[in-house]
Amino acid sequence: MTGSGLLARARQRAGLTQEQLATRAGTSRTAVSAYEHGRKSPTLDTAERLLAAMAFEFATEPVLSFKKIKGRRGRIFVVPIRLPRLPANEALGRVVLPVHLNWTQPGRAFDCADRDDRSRLYELVLTEGRPSDVRRLIDGVLLADLWNELVLPREVRAAWEPLIRHAGP
């Protein structure tokens, strides 16, 4: 994610308008807009001040990288090196999957707060997903909770199993 994308996403997650953020951070709305659209780059101190005004802070996380696994008939699927985590509102929100994940029911909304919907979504993403799909849609804790109920191809289950075992008791 770009720096401008980080600020815009944090502001949206905080439920603030650009004007509200500017007032809290002691800057102008036009400056906030310029930072969010990449026309201007804030210094690290300014970015920290903006994030603090939204009740966020910088944090470091290891990059979530992926292994490509070749399945039967040459099919490739991806497995992360560690389980991803999502903020609760994203992990339990409503999602419409892109067509490459759900071509049989395009436009169908999945309610991730509903266990059955989340199970079906996770089955699709683990079987058909790209790294960006896994990052955006899979929460490792919720996946581990559903693991024994998911209907997955044997090779997909075998590839993800070590991550699940490592996460559990």
C-alpha positions in Angstrom: 0.0 0.0 0.0 1.3 3.5 -0.8 1.7 6.2 1.8 -1.2 8.1 0.3 -3.4 5.0 0.4 -2.4 4.4 4.0 -3.6 7.8 5.1 -6.9 7.6 3.1 -7.6 4.1 4.4 -6.9 5.1 8.0 -9.1 8.2 7.7 -12.0 6.1 6.3 -11.6 3.5 9.0 -11.7 6.3 11.6 -14.9 7.5 10.0 -13.6 11.0 9.5 -14.0 13.5 6.6 -10.9 15.2 5.3 -12.1 18.4 7.0 -12.5 16.7 10.4 -9.0 15.1 10.2 -7.5 18.5 9.2 -9.1 20.2 12.2 -7.9 17.4 14.6 -4.4 17.4 13.2 -4.0 21.2 12.9 -3.6 21.3 9.2 -5.8 22.2 6.2 -8.2 20.1 4.3 -6.3 20.8 1.1 -3.1 19.4 2.6 -4.9 16.2 3.7 -6.3 15.9 0.2 -2.9 16.4 -1.3 -1.4 13.7 0.9 -4.2 11.2 0.2 -4.0 11.8 -3.6 -0.2 11.6 -3.7 0.3 15.2 -4.9 2.3 15.9 -1.8 4.3 13.6 0.6 4.1 14.3 4.3 7.2 14.0 6.4 7.3 11.1 8.8 6.5 13.5 11.7 3.5 14.8 9.8 2.2 11.4 8.9 2.5 10.3 12.6 0.6 13.4 13.7 -2.2 12.7 11.1 -2.4 9.1 12.2 -2.4 10.1 15.9 -5.3 12.4 15.2 -7.2 9.4 13.9 -6.2 7.2 16.9 -3.8 5.2 14.9 0.0 4.7 15.0 2.7 3.3 12.7 3.4 -0.3 13.3 5.7 -2.8 11.6 4.5 -6.1 10.3 6.4 -8.7 8.4 5.4 -8.8 4.7 3.0 -11.6 4.0 4.7 -13.6 1.3 3.3 -16.7 -0.6 4.4 -20.0 -1.9 3.0 -21.2 -5.2 1.9 -24.9 -5.0 1.4 -26.9 -8.1 -1.6 -29.2 -7.8 -2.9 -32.0 -9.8 -3.3 -31.3 -13.5 -0.8 -28.4 -13.3 -3.2 -26.2 -11.3 -1.4 -23.5 -9.2 -2.7 -22.2 -5.9 -1.1 -20.0 -3.3 -0.4 -20.4 0.4 1.0 -17.7 2.7 4.0 -18.3 4.8 2.0 -17.3 7.9 -1.7 -16.9 8.6 -3.0 -13.4 7.7 -5.0 -11.2 10.1 -7.7 -8.7 9.4 -9.3 -5.9 11.4 -12.6 -7.2 12.9 -14.8 -5.0 10.8 -13.2 -6.4 7.6 -13.1 -10.0 8.9 -16.8 -9.9 9.7 -18.0 -7.6 7.0 -20.0 -8.2 3.8 -18.0 -9.1 0.7 -18.9 -9.5 -3.0 -16.2 -11.6 -4.6 -14.6 -10.8 -7.9 -15.7 -13.1 -10.8 -12.4 -15.0 -10.8 -13.3 -16.3 -7.4 -17.0 -16.8 -7.8 -18.0 -17.3 -11.4 -21.0 -19.5 -10.6 -22.8 -16.7 -8.6 -21.4 -13.4 -9.8 -22.5 -10.5 -7.6 -23.4 -12.7 -4.6 -22.7 -11.0 -1.3 -21.2 -13.0 1.5 -21.8 -12.0 5.1 -18.6 -13.0 6.9 -20.3 -12.7 10.3 -22.4 -15.7 9.2 -20.4 -18.8 9.7 -21.9 -20.7 6.7 -21.2 -17.7 4.4 -17.7 -17.3 5.7 -17.1 -21.0 5.2 -18.1 -20.8 1.6 -16.1 -17.7 1.0 -13.0 -19.2 2.6 -13.3 -22.4 0.5 -13.4 -20.3 -2.7 -10.5 -18.0 -1.7 -8.3 -20.9 -0.5 -9.0 -22.9 -3.7 -9.1 -20.1 -6.3 -7.5 -17.0 -4.7 -4.6 -14.9 -5.6 -2.3 -13.5 -2.9 -4.2 -10.2 -3.0 -7.5 -12.1 -2.3 -6.0 -14.0 0.7 -4.6 -10.7 2.1 -8.0 -9.0 1.7 -10.4 -11.7 2.6 -8.9 -14.3 5.0 -8.5 -13.9 8.7 -6.2 -16.7 10.1 -8.0 -17.0 13.5 -11.4 -17.3 11.8 -9.9 -19.8 9.3 -8.5 -21.9 12.1 -11.9 -21.9 13.8 -13.6 -23.2 10.6 -10.8 -25.5 9.4 -12.4 -28.9 10.2 -15.7 -27.8 8.5 -14.2 -26.6 5.2 -14.7 -28.6 2.1 -11.3 -28.3 0.3 -9.4 -30.3 -2.3 -7.0 -32.6 -0.7 -3.9 -30.8 -2.0 -5.2 -27.4 -0.8 -5.9 -28.8 2.7 -2.5 -30.4 2.8 -0.7 -27.2 1.9 -2.6 -25.1 4.4 -2.6 -27.7 7.2 0.9 -26.8 8.7 -0.2 -23.2 9.1 -3.4 -24.3 10.9 -1.5 -26.7 13.2 1.0 -24.1 14.0 -1.7 -21.6 15.0 -3.7 -24.0 17.2 -3.1 -25.5 20.6 
